[in-house]
Amino acid sequence: MTQRNPQVHQDVLHVLDEVLSLGGRARSFSAQTPLLGAIPELDSMAVVSLLTAFEEQLGVAVDDDEVDGNIFATVGSLVDFVQGKLHA
């Protein structure tokens, strides 16, 4: 695994907070914070909204066949995915 870019981490937290309407709660999330199944606001429709927001705000292109639950397991796994897409 490559080292996580702190800016990408902050960008992901910003998108999570904005799309899920967390009211700033995402600022306290660490890389180990569980997402899918742990945050009630993160349902299947929210996953689609998050992917759309990453595409629009960060320029990340995501194919449907790339998406699985492991990406949304933790903040760290989501940051790793987004960072990988940014450098692809």
PyMOL Python script that loads the backbone (N, CA, C, O; Angstrom):
from pymol import cmd

cmd.read_pdbstr("""\
ATOM      1  N   MET A   1       0.849  -1.193   0.000  1.00  0.00           N
ATOM      2  CA  MET A   1       0.000   0.000   0.000  1.00  0.00           C
ATOM      3  C   MET A   1       0.885   1.243   0.000  1.00  0.00           C
ATOM      4  O   MET A   1       1.876   1.309   0.727  1.00  0.00           O
ATOM      5  N   THR A   2       0.526   2.208  -0.805  1.00  0.00           N
ATOM      6  CA  THR A   2       1.236   3.476  -0.812  1.00  0.00           C
ATOM      7  C   THR A   2       0.815   4.296   0.399  1.00  0.00           C
ATOM      8  O   THR A   2      -0.243   4.078   0.989  1.00  0.00           O
ATOM      9  N   GLN A   3       1.664   5.234   0.747  1.00  0.00           N
ATOM     10  CA  GLN A   3       1.348   6.114   1.861  1.00  0.00           C
ATOM     11  C   GLN A   3       0.149   6.987   1.503  1.00  0.00           C
ATOM     12  O   GLN A   3       0.025   7.475   0.379  1.00  0.00           O
ATOM     13  N   ARG A   4      -0.725   7.168   2.481  1.00  0.00           N
ATOM     14  CA  ARG A   4      -1.914   7.993   2.246  1.00  0.00           C
ATOM     15  C   ARG A   4      -1.543   9.466   2.179  1.00  0.00           C
ATOM     16  O   ARG A   4      -0.771   9.976   2.991  1.00  0.00           O
ATOM     17  N   ASN A   5      -2.116  10.127   1.189  1.00  0.00           N
ATOM     18  CA  ASN A   5      -1.934  11.559   1.022  1.00  0.00           C
ATOM     19  C   ASN A   5      -2.894  12.266   1.980  1.00  0.00           C
ATOM     20  O   ASN A   5      -4.105  12.062   1.894  1.00  0.00           O
ATOM     21  N   PRO A   6      -2.369  13.100   2.898  1.00  0.00           N
ATOM     22  CA  PRO A   6      -3.252  13.790   3.854  1.00  0.00           C
ATOM     23  C   PRO A   6      -4.322  14.648   3.175  1.00  0.00           C
ATOM     24  O   PRO A   6      -5.430  14.778   3.697  1.00  0.00           O
ATOM     25  N   GLN A   7      -4.005  15.234   2.019  1.00  0.00           N
ATOM     26  CA  GLN A   7      -4.990  16.065   1.322  1.00  0.00           C
ATOM     27  C   GLN A   7      -6.130  15.207   0.795  1.00  0.00           C
ATOM     28  O   GLN A   7      -7.291  15.608   0.875  1.00  0.00           O
ATOM     29  N   VAL A   8      -5.815  14.036   0.259  1.00  0.00           N
ATOM     30  CA  VAL A   8      -6.862  13.127  -0.230  1.00  0.00           C
ATOM     31  C   VAL A   8      -7.735  12.689   0.941  1.00  0.00           C
ATOM     32  O   VAL A   8      -8.958  12.612   0.817  1.00  0.00           O
ATOM     33  N   HIS A   9      -7.104  12.401   2.079  1.00  0.00           N
ATOM     34  CA  HIS A   9      -7.859  12.021   3.283  1.00  0.00           C
ATOM     35  C   HIS A   9      -8.846  13.132   3.650  1.00  0.00           C
ATOM     36  O   HIS A   9     -10.020  12.863   3.905  1.00  0.00           O
ATOM     37  N   GLN A  10      -8.372  14.373   3.677  1.00  0.00           N
ATOM     38  CA  GLN A  10      -9.244  15.504   4.011  1.00  0.00           C
ATOM     39  C   GLN A  10     -10.351  15.694   2.973  1.00  0.00           C
ATOM     40  O   GLN A  10     -11.491  15.995   3.327  1.00  0.00           O
ATOM     41  N   ASP A  11     -10.015  15.519   1.695  1.00  0.00           N
ATOM     42  CA  ASP A  11     -11.016  15.644   0.634  1.00  0.00           C
ATOM     43  C   ASP A  11     -12.115  14.588   0.787  1.00  0.00           C
ATOM     44  O   ASP A  11     -13.299  14.884   0.625  1.00  0.00           O
ATOM     45  N   VAL A  12     -11.708  13.357   1.101  1.00  0.00           N
ATOM     46  CA  VAL A  12     -12.681  12.277   1.286  1.00  0.00           C
ATOM     47  C   VAL A  12     -13.578  12.580   2.488  1.00  0.00           C
ATOM     48  O   VAL A  12     -14.792  12.394   2.417  1.00  0.00           O
ATOM     49  N   LEU A  13     -12.986  13.044   3.584  1.00  0.00           N
ATOM     50  CA  LEU A  13     -13.788  13.401   4.762  1.00  0.00           C
ATOM     51  C   LEU A  13     -14.774  14.511   4.437  1.00  0.00           C
ATOM     52  O   LEU A  13     -15.921  14.478   4.882  1.00  0.00           O
ATOM     53  N   HIS A  14     -14.329  15.495   3.662  1.00  0.00           N
ATOM     54  CA  HIS A  14     -15.212  16.603   3.270  1.00  0.00           C
ATOM     55  C   HIS A  14     -16.403  16.077   2.458  1.00  0.00           C
ATOM     56  O   HIS A  14     -17.548  16.449   2.712  1.00  0.00           O
ATOM     57  N   VAL A  15     -16.124  15.217   1.489  1.00  0.00           N
ATOM     58  CA  VAL A  15     -17.205  14.669   0.655  1.00  0.00           C
ATOM     59  C   VAL A  15     -18.143  13.812   1.506  1.00  0.00           C
ATOM     60  O   VAL A  15     -19.362  13.908   1.364  1.00  0.00           O
ATOM     61  N   LEU A  16     -17.593  12.982   2.382  1.00  0.00           N
ATOM     62  CA  LEU A  16     -18.438  12.169   3.274  1.00  0.00           C
ATOM     63  C   LEU A  16     -19.358  13.065   4.095  1.00  0.00           C
ATOM     64  O   LEU A  16     -20.562  12.821   4.180  1.00  0.00           O
ATOM     65  N   ASP A  17     -18.786  14.102   4.698  1.00  0.00           N
ATOM     66  CA  ASP A  17     -19.559  14.999   5.548  1.00  0.00           C
ATOM     67  C   ASP A  17     -20.658  15.700   4.764  1.00  0.00           C
ATOM     68  O   ASP A  17     -21.791  15.821   5.229  1.00  0.00           O
ATOM     69  N   GLU A  18     -20.307  16.157   3.573  1.00  0.00           N
ATOM     70  CA  GLU A  18     -21.249  16.901   2.743  1.00  0.00           C
ATOM     71  C   GLU A  18     -22.371  16.002   2.208  1.00  0.00           C
ATOM     72  O   GLU A  18     -23.550  16.328   2.348  1.00  0.00           O
ATOM     73  N   VAL A  19     -22.005  14.887   1.602  1.00  0.00           N
ATOM     74  CA  VAL A  19     -22.998  14.010   0.958  1.00  0.00           C
ATOM     75  C   VAL A  19     -23.898  13.332   1.981  1.00  0.00           C
ATOM     76  O   VAL A  19     -25.099  13.183   1.754  1.00  0.00           O
ATOM     77  N   LEU A  20     -23.320  12.919   3.111  1.00  0.00           N
ATOM     78  CA  LEU A  20     -24.112  12.212   4.123  1.00  0.00           C
ATOM     79  C   LEU A  20     -24.751  13.160   5.138  1.00  0.00           C
ATOM     80  O   LEU A  20     -25.425  12.707   6.063  1.00  0.00           O
ATOM     81  N   SER A  21     -24.547  14.472   4.976  1.00  0.00           N
ATOM     82  CA  SER A  21     -25.095  15.477   5.902  1.00  0.00           C
ATOM     83  C   SER A  21     -24.745  15.143   7.346  1.00  0.00           C
ATOM     84  O   SER A  21     -25.626  15.056   8.201  1.00  0.00           O
ATOM     85  N   LEU A  22     -23.452  14.957   7.615  1.00  0.00           N
ATOM     86  CA  LEU A  22     -22.999  14.551   8.943  1.00  0.00           C
ATOM     87  C   LEU A  22     -22.766  15.728   9.878  1.00  0.00           C
ATOM     88  O   LEU A  22     -22.447  15.526  11.050  1.00  0.00           O
ATOM     89  N   GLY A  23     -22.917  16.939   9.390  1.00  0.00           N
ATOM     90  CA  GLY A  23     -22.799  18.115  10.249  1.00  0.00           C
ATOM     91  C   GLY A  23     -21.440  18.263  10.909  1.00  0.00           C
ATOM     92  O   GLY A  23     -21.350  18.715  12.050  1.00  0.00           O
ATOM     93  N   GLY A  24     -20.387  17.887  10.206  1.00  0.00           N
ATOM     94  CA  GLY A  24     -19.038  18.037  10.742  1.00  0.00           C
ATOM     95  C   GLY A  24     -18.497  16.805  11.449  1.00  0.00           C
ATOM     96  O   GLY A  24     -17.327  16.784  11.829  1.00  0.00           O
ATOM     97  N   ARG A  25     -19.318  15.779  11.634  1.00  0.00           N
ATOM     98  CA  ARG A  25     -18.862  14.570  12.339  1.00  0.00           C
ATOM     99  C   ARG A  25     -17.687  13.903  11.645  1.00  0.00           C
ATOM    100  O   ARG A  25     -16.839  13.308  12.310  1.00  0.00           O
ATOM    101  N   ALA A  26     -17.619  13.991  10.318  1.00  0.00           N
ATOM    102  CA  ALA A  26     -16.557  13.303   9.579  1.00  0.00           C
ATOM    103  C   ALA A  26     -15.170  13.846   9.910  1.00  0.00           C
ATOM    104  O   ALA A  26     -14.175  13.146   9.721  1.00  0.00           O
ATOM    105  N   ARG A  27     -15.090  15.065  10.395  1.00  0.00           N
ATOM    106  CA  ARG A  27     -13.777  15.644  10.732  1.00  0.00           C
ATOM    107  C   ARG A  27     -13.050  14.824  11.796  1.00  0.00           C
ATOM    108  O   ARG A  27     -11.821  14.838  11.858  1.00  0.00           O
ATOM    109  N   SER A  28     -13.797  14.118  12.624  1.00  0.00           N
ATOM    110  CA  SER A  28     -13.177  13.324  13.693  1.00  0.00           C
ATOM    111  C   SER A  28     -12.883  11.888  13.260  1.00  0.00           C
ATOM    112  O   SER A  28     -12.379  11.100  14.061  1.00  0.00           O
ATOM    113  N   PHE A  29     -13.186  11.534  12.013  1.00  0.00           N
ATOM    114  CA  PHE A  29     -12.963  10.167  11.543  1.00  0.00           C
ATOM    115  C   PHE A  29     -11.479   9.921  11.282  1.00  0.00           C
ATOM    116  O   PHE A  29     -10.793  10.758  10.695  1.00  0.00           O
ATOM    117  N   SER A  30     -10.998   8.769  11.723  1.00  0.00           N
ATOM    118  CA  SER A  30      -9.631   8.348  11.420  1.00  0.00           C
ATOM    119  C   SER A  30      -9.674   7.319  10.295  1.00  0.00           C
ATOM    120  O   SER A  30     -10.753   6.935   9.842  1.00  0.00           O
ATOM    121  N   ALA A  31      -8.519   6.878   9.849  1.00  0.00           N
ATOM    122  CA  ALA A  31      -8.455   5.867   8.785  1.00  0.00           C
ATOM    123  C   ALA A  31      -9.130   4.567   9.224  1.00  0.00           C
ATOM    124  O   ALA A  31      -9.624   3.815   8.384  1.00  0.00           O
ATOM    125  N   GLN A  32      -9.155   4.299  10.525  1.00  0.00           N
ATOM    126  CA  GLN A  32      -9.753   3.056  11.037  1.00  0.00           C
ATOM    127  C   GLN A  32     -11.254   3.148  11.280  1.00  0.00           C
ATOM    128  O   GLN A  32     -11.880   2.145  11.623  1.00  0.00           O
ATOM    129  N   THR A  33     -11.842   4.318  11.112  1.00  0.00           N
ATOM    130  CA  THR A  33     -13.278   4.484  11.363  1.00  0.00           C
ATOM    131  C   THR A  33     -14.078   3.628  10.389  1.00  0.00           C
ATOM    132  O   THR A  33     -13.947   3.783   9.175  1.00  0.00           O
ATOM    133  N   PRO A  34     -14.917   2.713  10.919  1.00  0.00           N
ATOM    134  CA  PRO A  34     -15.750   1.895  10.035  1.00  0.00           C
ATOM    135  C   PRO A  34     -16.844   2.733   9.383  1.00  0.00           C
ATOM    136  O   PRO A  34     -17.373   3.664   9.989  1.00  0.00           O
ATOM    137  N   LEU A  35     -17.173   2.392   8.146  1.00  0.00           N
ATOM    138  CA  LEU A  35     -18.199   3.132   7.408  1.00  0.00           C
ATOM    139  C   LEU A  35     -19.433   2.276   7.174  1.00  0.00           C
ATOM    140  O   LEU A  35     -20.422   2.400   7.896  1.00  0.00           O
ATOM    141  N   LEU A  36     -19.381   1.411   6.174  1.00  0.00           N
ATOM    142  CA  LEU A  36     -20.550   0.624   5.774  1.00  0.00           C
ATOM    143  C   LEU A  36     -21.018  -0.247   6.933  1.00  0.00           C
ATOM    144  O   LEU A  36     -20.254  -1.063   7.449  1.00  0.00           O
ATOM    145  N   GLY A  37     -22.258  -0.076   7.337  1.00  0.00           N
ATOM    146  CA  GLY A  37     -22.812  -0.817   8.458  1.00  0.00           C
ATOM    147  C   GLY A  37     -22.637  -0.114   9.782  1.00  0.00           C
ATOM    148  O   GLY A  37     -23.287  -0.482  10.760  1.00  0.00           O
ATOM    149  N   ALA A  38     -21.774   0.893   9.844  1.00  0.00           N
ATOM    150  CA  ALA A  38     -21.521   1.608  11.094  1.00  0.00           C
ATOM    151  C   ALA A  38     -22.121   3.004  11.100  1.00  0.00           C
ATOM    152  O   ALA A  38     -22.420   3.553  12.161  1.00  0.00           O
ATOM    153  N   ILE A  39     -22.296   3.577   9.917  1.00  0.00           N
ATOM    154  CA  ILE A  39     -22.875   4.916   9.804  1.00  0.00           C
ATOM    155  C   ILE A  39     -24.244   4.774   9.137  1.00  0.00           C
ATOM    156  O   ILE A  39     -24.326   4.439   7.955  1.00  0.00           O
ATOM    157  N   PRO A  40     -25.317   5.027   9.889  1.00  0.00           N
ATOM    158  CA  PRO A  40     -26.666   4.810   9.340  1.00  0.00           C
ATOM    159  C   PRO A  40     -26.934   5.590   8.051  1.00  0.00           C
ATOM    160  O   PRO A  40     -27.702   5.141   7.200  1.00  0.00           O
ATOM    161  N   GLU A  41     -26.302   6.756   7.909  1.00  0.00           N
ATOM    162  CA  GLU A  41     -26.535   7.574   6.719  1.00  0.00           C
ATOM    163  C   GLU A  41     -25.948   6.954   5.453  1.00  0.00           C
ATOM    164  O   GLU A  41     -26.312   7.343   4.343  1.00  0.00           O
ATOM    165  N   LEU A  42     -25.039   5.990   5.616  1.00  0.00           N
ATOM    166  CA  LEU A  42     -24.366   5.376   4.462  1.00  0.00           C
ATOM    167  C   LEU A  42     -25.133   4.130   4.025  1.00  0.00           C
ATOM    168  O   LEU A  42     -24.836   3.011   4.442  1.00  0.00           O
ATOM    169  N   ASP A  43     -26.131   4.364   3.168  1.00  0.00           N
ATOM    170  CA  ASP A  43     -26.903   3.259   2.592  1.00  0.00           C
ATOM    171  C   ASP A  43     -26.549   3.148   1.111  1.00  0.00           C
ATOM    172  O   ASP A  43     -25.660   3.849   0.628  1.00  0.00           O
ATOM    173  N   SER A  44     -27.234   2.279   0.400  1.00  0.00           N
ATOM    174  CA  SER A  44     -26.888   2.043  -1.006  1.00  0.00           C
ATOM    175  C   SER A  44     -27.051   3.294  -1.865  1.00  0.00           C
ATOM    176  O   SER A  44     -26.256   3.519  -2.777  1.00  0.00           O
ATOM    177  N   MET A  45     -28.056   4.100  -1.593  1.00  0.00           N
ATOM    178  CA  MET A  45     -28.233   5.337  -2.358  1.00  0.00           C
ATOM    179  C   MET A  45     -27.122   6.333  -2.031  1.00  0.00           C
ATOM    180  O   MET A  45     -26.676   7.074  -2.908  1.00  0.00           O
ATOM    181  N   ALA A  46     -26.676   6.354  -0.786  1.00  0.00           N
ATOM    182  CA  ALA A  46     -25.593   7.251  -0.395  1.00  0.00           C
ATOM    183  C   ALA A  46     -24.284   6.845  -1.064  1.00  0.00           C
ATOM    184  O   ALA A  46     -23.469   7.703  -1.403  1.00  0.00           O
ATOM    185  N   VAL A  47     -24.077   5.541  -1.255  1.00  0.00           N
ATOM    186  CA  VAL A  47     -22.869   5.074  -1.952  1.00  0.00           C
ATOM    187  C   VAL A  47     -22.838   5.654  -3.365  1.00  0.00           C
ATOM    188  O   VAL A  47     -21.803   6.144  -3.816  1.00  0.00           O
ATOM    189  N   VAL A  48     -23.966   5.598  -4.056  1.00  0.00           N
ATOM    190  CA  VAL A  48     -24.054   6.157  -5.408  1.00  0.00           C
ATOM    191  C   VAL A  48     -23.788   7.658  -5.377  1.00  0.00           C
ATOM    192  O   VAL A  48     -23.063   8.178  -6.226  1.00  0.00           O
ATOM    193  N   SER A  49     -24.364   8.349  -4.414  1.00  0.00           N
ATOM    194  CA  SER A  49     -24.154   9.796  -4.283  1.00  0.00           C
ATOM    195  C   SER A  49     -22.692  10.121  -3.989  1.00  0.00           C
ATOM    196  O   SER A  49     -22.150  11.089  -4.521  1.00  0.00           O
ATOM    197  N   LEU A  50     -22.057   9.318  -3.146  1.00  0.00           N
ATOM    198  CA  LEU A  50     -20.639   9.537  -2.844  1.00  0.00           C
ATOM    199  C   LEU A  50     -19.776   9.363  -4.080  1.00  0.00           C
ATOM    200  O   LEU A  50     -18.897  10.181  -4.351  1.00  0.00           O
ATOM    201  N   LEU A  51     -20.026   8.295  -4.830  1.00  0.00           N
ATOM    202  CA  LEU A  51     -19.237   8.054  -6.044  1.00  0.00           C
ATOM    203  C   LEU A  51     -19.410   9.187  -7.043  1.00  0.00           C
ATOM    204  O   LEU A  51     -18.447   9.606  -7.686  1.00  0.00           O
ATOM    205  N   THR A  52     -20.635   9.683  -7.175  1.00  0.00           N
ATOM    206  CA  THR A  52     -20.900  10.818  -8.059  1.00  0.00           C
ATOM    207  C   THR A  52     -20.152  12.059  -7.572  1.00  0.00           C
ATOM    208  O   THR A  52     -19.567  12.786  -8.376  1.00  0.00           O
ATOM    209  N   ALA A  53     -20.168  12.301  -6.273  1.00  0.00           N
ATOM    210  CA  ALA A  53     -19.471  13.462  -5.708  1.00  0.00           C
ATOM    211  C   ALA A  53     -17.963  13.351  -5.915  1.00  0.00           C
ATOM    212  O   ALA A  53     -17.308  14.348  -6.218  1.00  0.00           O
ATOM    213  N   PHE A  54     -17.404  12.148  -5.755  1.00  0.00           N
ATOM    214  CA  PHE A  54     -15.967  11.974  -6.005  1.00  0.00           C
ATOM    215  C   PHE A  54     -15.637  12.270  -7.467  1.00  0.00           C
ATOM    216  O   PHE A  54     -14.611  12.877  -7.772  1.00  0.00           O
ATOM    217  N   GLU A  55     -16.516  11.836  -8.363  1.00  0.00           N
ATOM    218  CA  GLU A  55     -16.298  12.106  -9.784  1.00  0.00           C
ATOM    219  C   GLU A  55     -16.361  13.602 -10.067  1.00  0.00           C
ATOM    220  O   GLU A  55     -15.508  14.136 -10.777  1.00  0.00           O
ATOM    221  N   GLU A  56     -17.366  14.282  -9.516  1.00  0.00           N
ATOM    222  CA  GLU A  56     -17.561  15.703  -9.795  1.00  0.00           C
ATOM    223  C   GLU A  56     -16.541  16.598  -9.087  1.00  0.00           C
ATOM    224  O   GLU A  56     -16.028  17.545  -9.683  1.00  0.00           O
ATOM    225  N   GLN A  57     -16.249  16.303  -7.827  1.00  0.00           N
ATOM    226  CA  GLN A  57     -15.402  17.199  -7.037  1.00  0.00           C
ATOM    227  C   GLN A  57     -13.912  16.886  -7.138  1.00  0.00           C
ATOM    228  O   GLN A  57     -13.078  17.784  -7.023  1.00  0.00           O
ATOM    229  N   LEU A  58     -13.577  15.609  -7.352  1.00  0.00           N
ATOM    230  CA  LEU A  58     -12.167  15.226  -7.354  1.00  0.00           C
ATOM    231  C   LEU A  58     -11.691  14.729  -8.712  1.00  0.00           C
ATOM    232  O   LEU A  58     -10.503  14.467  -8.896  1.00  0.00           O
ATOM    233  N   GLY A  59     -12.609  14.599  -9.663  1.00  0.00           N
ATOM    234  CA  GLY A  59     -12.226  14.135 -10.990  1.00  0.00           C
ATOM    235  C   GLY A  59     -11.908  12.656 -11.062  1.00  0.00           C
ATOM    236  O   GLY A  59     -11.163  12.218 -11.939  1.00  0.00           O
ATOM    237  N   VAL A  60     -12.466  11.885 -10.145  1.00  0.00           N
ATOM    238  CA  VAL A  60     -12.228  10.445 -10.084  1.00  0.00           C
ATOM    239  C   VAL A  60     -13.273   9.731 -10.934  1.00  0.00           C
ATOM    240  O   VAL A  60     -14.473   9.902 -10.719  1.00  0.00           O
ATOM    241  N   ALA A  61     -12.820   8.932 -11.899  1.00  0.00           N
ATOM    242  CA  ALA A  61     -13.743   8.150 -12.729  1.00  0.00           C
ATOM    243  C   ALA A  61     -13.838   6.739 -12.157  1.00  0.00           C
ATOM    244  O   ALA A  61     -12.823   6.060 -11.996  1.00  0.00           O
ATOM    245  N   VAL A  62     -15.059   6.299 -11.850  1.00  0.00           N
ATOM    246  CA  VAL A  62     -15.273   4.989 -11.240  1.00  0.00           C
ATOM    247  C   VAL A  62     -16.200   4.168 -12.129  1.00  0.00           C
ATOM    248  O   VAL A  62     -17.306   4.598 -12.457  1.00  0.00           O
ATOM    249  N   ASP A  63     -15.735   2.982 -12.515  1.00  0.00           N
ATOM    250  CA  ASP A  63     -16.570   2.056 -13.275  1.00  0.00           C
ATOM    251  C   ASP A  63     -17.404   1.230 -12.311  1.00  0.00           C
ATOM    252  O   ASP A  63     -16.959   0.921 -11.205  1.00  0.00           O
ATOM    253  N   ASP A  64     -18.629   0.867 -12.732  1.00  0.00           N
ATOM    254  CA  ASP A  64     -19.525   0.097 -11.874  1.00  0.00           C
ATOM    255  C   ASP A  64     -18.881  -1.193 -11.362  1.00  0.00           C
ATOM    256  O   ASP A  64     -19.091  -1.577 -10.212  1.00  0.00           O
ATOM    257  N   ASP A  65     -18.092  -1.867 -12.219  1.00  0.00           N
ATOM    258  CA  ASP A  65     -17.514  -3.148 -11.823  1.00  0.00           C
ATOM    259  C   ASP A  65     -16.362  -3.011 -10.822  1.00  0.00           C
ATOM    260  O   ASP A  65     -15.851  -4.017 -10.330  1.00  0.00           O
ATOM    261  N   GLU A  66     -15.953  -1.786 -10.518  1.00  0.00           N
ATOM    262  CA  GLU A  66     -14.895  -1.553  -9.529  1.00  0.00           C
ATOM    263  C   GLU A  66     -15.446  -1.429  -8.115  1.00  0.00           C
ATOM    264  O   GLU A  66     -14.684  -1.490  -7.151  1.00  0.00           O
ATOM    265  N   VAL A  67     -16.736  -1.260  -7.979  1.00  0.00           N
ATOM    266  CA  VAL A  67     -17.334  -0.934  -6.694  1.00  0.00           C
ATOM    267  C   VAL A  67     -17.762  -2.197  -5.961  1.00  0.00           C
ATOM    268  O   VAL A  67     -18.527  -3.011  -6.477  1.00  0.00           O
ATOM    269  N   ASP A  68     -17.244  -2.337  -4.740  1.00  0.00           N
ATOM    270  CA  ASP A  68     -17.735  -3.390  -3.860  1.00  0.00           C
ATOM    271  C   ASP A  68     -17.689  -2.885  -2.416  1.00  0.00           C
ATOM    272  O   ASP A  68     -17.151  -1.811  -2.144  1.00  0.00           O
ATOM    273  N   GLY A  69     -18.242  -3.648  -1.518  1.00  0.00           N
ATOM    274  CA  GLY A  69     -18.348  -3.223  -0.127  1.00  0.00           C
ATOM    275  C   GLY A  69     -17.022  -2.976   0.557  1.00  0.00           C
ATOM    276  O   GLY A  69     -16.950  -2.184   1.497  1.00  0.00           O
ATOM    277  N   ASN A  70     -15.953  -3.650   0.099  1.00  0.00           N
ATOM    278  CA  ASN A  70     -14.646  -3.482   0.734  1.00  0.00           C
ATOM    279  C   ASN A  70     -14.136  -2.053   0.624  1.00  0.00           C
ATOM    280  O   ASN A  70     -13.413  -1.584   1.502  1.00  0.00           O
ATOM    281  N   ILE A  71     -14.505  -1.361  -0.441  1.00  0.00           N
ATOM    282  CA  ILE A  71     -14.080   0.033  -0.621  1.00  0.00           C
ATOM    283  C   ILE A  71     -14.619   0.896   0.507  1.00  0.00           C
ATOM    284  O   ILE A  71     -13.950   1.821   0.968  1.00  0.00           O
ATOM    285  N   PHE A  72     -15.827   0.591   0.948  1.00  0.00           N
ATOM    286  CA  PHE A  72     -16.498   1.402   1.965  1.00  0.00           C
ATOM    287  C   PHE A  72     -16.413   0.786   3.363  1.00  0.00           C
ATOM    288  O   PHE A  72     -17.208   1.132   4.237  1.00  0.00           O
ATOM    289  N   ALA A  73     -15.462  -0.120   3.583  1.00  0.00           N
ATOM    290  CA  ALA A  73     -15.319  -0.765   4.891  1.00  0.00           C
ATOM    291  C   ALA A  73     -14.884   0.237   5.957  1.00  0.00           C
ATOM    292  O   ALA A  73     -15.471   0.298   7.037  1.00  0.00           O
ATOM    293  N   THR A  74     -13.859   1.017   5.649  1.00  0.00           N
ATOM    294  CA  THR A  74     -13.334   2.014   6.588  1.00  0.00           C
ATOM    295  C   THR A  74     -13.006   3.299   5.818  1.00  0.00           C
ATOM    296  O   THR A  74     -12.990   3.320   4.588  1.00  0.00           O
ATOM    297  N   VAL A  75     -12.752   4.349   6.566  1.00  0.00           N
ATOM    298  CA  VAL A  75     -12.305   5.594   5.935  1.00  0.00           C
ATOM    299  C   VAL A  75     -11.005   5.325   5.176  1.00  0.00           C
ATOM    300  O   VAL A  75     -10.831   5.813   4.060  1.00  0.00           O
ATOM    301  N   GLY A  76     -10.102   4.563   5.762  1.00  0.00           N
ATOM    302  CA  GLY A  76      -8.828   4.272   5.129  1.00  0.00           C
ATOM    303  C   GLY A  76      -8.974   3.537   3.806  1.00  0.00           C
ATOM    304  O   GLY A  76      -8.282   3.852   2.838  1.00  0.00           O
ATOM    305  N   SER A  77      -9.875   2.552   3.760  1.00  0.00           N
ATOM    306  CA  SER A  77     -10.066   1.812   2.503  1.00  0.00           C
ATOM    307  C   SER A  77     -10.659   2.716   1.431  1.00  0.00           C
ATOM    308  O   SER A  77     -10.335   2.579   0.251  1.00  0.00           O
ATOM    309  N   LEU A  78     -11.523   3.635   1.833  1.00  0.00           N
ATOM    310  CA  LEU A  78     -12.110   4.578   0.879  1.00  0.00           C
ATOM    311  C   LEU A  78     -11.060   5.576   0.387  1.00  0.00           C
ATOM    312  O   LEU A  78     -11.003   5.886  -0.803  1.00  0.00           O
ATOM    313  N   VAL A  79     -10.234   6.073   1.300  1.00  0.00           N
ATOM    314  CA  VAL A  79      -9.157   6.996   0.919  1.00  0.00           C
ATOM    315  C   VAL A  79      -8.188   6.289  -0.031  1.00  0.00           C
ATOM    316  O   VAL A  79      -7.777   6.865  -1.038  1.00  0.00           O
ATOM    317  N   ASP A  80      -7.824   5.049   0.282  1.00  0.00           N
ATOM    318  CA  ASP A  80      -6.914   4.291  -0.583  1.00  0.00           C
ATOM    319  C   ASP A  80      -7.494   4.140  -1.987  1.00  0.00           C
ATOM    320  O   ASP A  80      -6.779   4.285  -2.978  1.00  0.00           O
ATOM    321  N   PHE A  81      -8.793   3.849  -2.067  1.00  0.00           N
ATOM    322  CA  PHE A  81      -9.449   3.692  -3.365  1.00  0.00           C
ATOM    323  C   PHE A  81      -9.402   5.002  -4.155  1.00  0.00           C
ATOM    324  O   PHE A  81      -9.001   5.020  -5.319  1.00  0.00           O
ATOM    325  N   VAL A  82      -9.813   6.090  -3.512  1.00  0.00           N
ATOM    326  CA  VAL A  82      -9.837   7.397  -4.188  1.00  0.00           C
ATOM    327  C   VAL A  82      -8.425   7.802  -4.598  1.00  0.00           C
ATOM    328  O   VAL A  82      -8.215   8.275  -5.715  1.00  0.00           O
ATOM    329  N   GLN A  83      -7.465   7.620  -3.710  1.00  0.00           N
ATOM    330  CA  GLN A  83      -6.082   7.985  -4.018  1.00  0.00           C
ATOM    331  C   GLN A  83      -5.584   7.156  -5.209  1.00  0.00           C
ATOM    332  O   GLN A  83      -4.910   7.687  -6.091  1.00  0.00           O
ATOM    333  N   GLY A  84      -5.909   5.873  -5.238  1.00  0.00           N
ATOM    334  CA  GLY A  84      -5.514   5.029  -6.363  1.00  0.00           C
ATOM    335  C   GLY A  84      -6.123   5.494  -7.670  1.00  0.00           C
ATOM    336  O   GLY A  84      -5.471   5.449  -8.713  1.00  0.00           O
ATOM    337  N   LYS A  85      -7.364   5.940  -7.619  1.00  0.00           N
ATOM    338  CA  LYS A  85      -8.044   6.442  -8.835  1.00  0.00           C
ATOM    339  C   LYS A  85      -7.432   7.767  -9.286  1.00  0.00           C
ATOM    340  O   LYS A  85      -7.352   8.034 -10.485  1.00  0.00           O
ATOM    341  N   LEU A  86      -7.008   8.584  -8.354  1.00  0.00           N
ATOM    342  CA  LEU A  86      -6.402   9.871  -8.701  1.00  0.00           C
ATOM    343  C   LEU A  86      -5.055   9.679  -9.394  1.00  0.00           C
ATOM    344  O   LEU A  86      -4.648  10.507 -10.209  1.00  0.00           O
ATOM    345  N   HIS A  87      -4.376   8.599  -9.071  1.00  0.00           N
ATOM    346  CA  HIS A  87      -3.053   8.359  -9.623  1.00  0.00           C
ATOM    347  C   HIS A  87      -3.058   7.316 -10.725  1.00  0.00           C
ATOM    348  O   HIS A  87      -2.000   6.861 -11.159  1.00  0.00           O
ATOM    349  N   ALA A  88      -4.242   6.936 -11.176  1.00  0.00           N
ATOM    350  CA  ALA A  88      -4.347   5.916 -12.235  1.00  0.00           C
ATOM    351  C   ALA A  88      -4.109   6.528 -13.606  1.00  0.00           C
ATOM    352  O   ALA A  88      -4.157   5.823 -14.614  1.00  0.00           O
TER     353      ALA A  88
END
""", "prot")
cmd.dss("prot")
cmd.show_as("cartoon", "prot")
cmd.util.cbc("prot")
cmd.orient("prot")
